[in-house]
Amino acid sequence: MNQYFFEDMEIGQSESLSKTVTAEMIETFAAVSGDNNPLHLDADYAATSRFKERIAHGALSSSFISAVLGTLLPGIGAIYLSQNVRFLAPVKIGDTVQTTVTVTHLSAEKHKVRLKTACYVGERQVVCGEAEIYVPGRVS
């Protein structure tokens, strides 16, 4: 786990994390979130959909962004203020999601950091967006 203070942050700074999506992850996410859409949980139902198989919740994929922010960049002490996301393609069981965040703007007055957020499966981008976080300073 990392801990960058606001003073350590730089435009262009980036971190990534990879997670392979499993059926168990999807089922656990459904239980925690209450989103029991059969598209995520029922193979027979999903087979009749345009995806032809179960897919992960979009929010599961975007939750990997929170993991990067909370553990890698900036890590300890970060406070998520906002996130916008677009879901571009489905994530399926067995897909490895590479999540990357990149610093795009620093606001010294309020210690706010804006980051480009993206999730990929191979070369295909599946999630895009932007996050804003508060990052404590060395002397807050």
Buried (B, 14 or more C-beta within 10 A) or exposed (E): EEEBBBBBBEEEBBBBBEBEBEBEBBBEBBEEEEBEEEBBBEEEEBEEEEEEEBBBBBEBBBBBBBEBBBBBBBBEBBBEEEBEBEBBBBBBBEBEBBBBBBBBEBEEEEBBBBBBBBBBBEEEBBBBBBBBBBBBEEEE
